[in-house]
Amino acid sequence: MPNNNPWSYWLEDFPEALYGAMIPKGTPSFMDYWQGQRGNVWQQYQTALGQQALGGQPPSLGFRSFLEDYPFLQRWSLMSPQRRGYRSFMPGLSWRI
């Protein structure tokens, strides 16, 4: 399917902008977490390129294609509530006799 977007070349030249634009919308804690994970996601992309090269293929995976298949929501849902920034405040139980 051809891409008729005249700005697609610009997105590949500025991966930071592409990454920020590809993060699915969500809660502030979701957005903050994924903004902080940009380096880790970039490293996973570089690893995928290296795996292509080791497999004898040209490293042709585009960052946009990588992000379109990236499981943002699945990885977020597998994290513990504390890791996602949710805190449960349970007051101590007091007995009055």
C-alpha positions, 0 to 999 in steps of 0.5 A: 500500500503506497504511503501518500503522506508527504511528511513520511521522510521527515518522520524517519529522519526524526525518530524522537518525533515519530516515537512520541507520535506513535505512543497510543493515547492513555492516562498521564501515567501511561504516557509518562512511562512510555516517554521514559522508555524511548531509549529502551524501545530504540534499543529493541529496534536496533536489536531487531535490525541486528537480528535481520543482519545476522539472519542474512537479510538486509536490515530493512525494518523501518522504525515506523513499521517496528512501532506499528507492531510494538505491543504498548498496551500489552506490555503496560497491562502486564506490569504490576499496578505499583509499576504503573504508578498506582498506589493503594492506600489502605488505612490501618485497621483499628479496633475500638472496644 
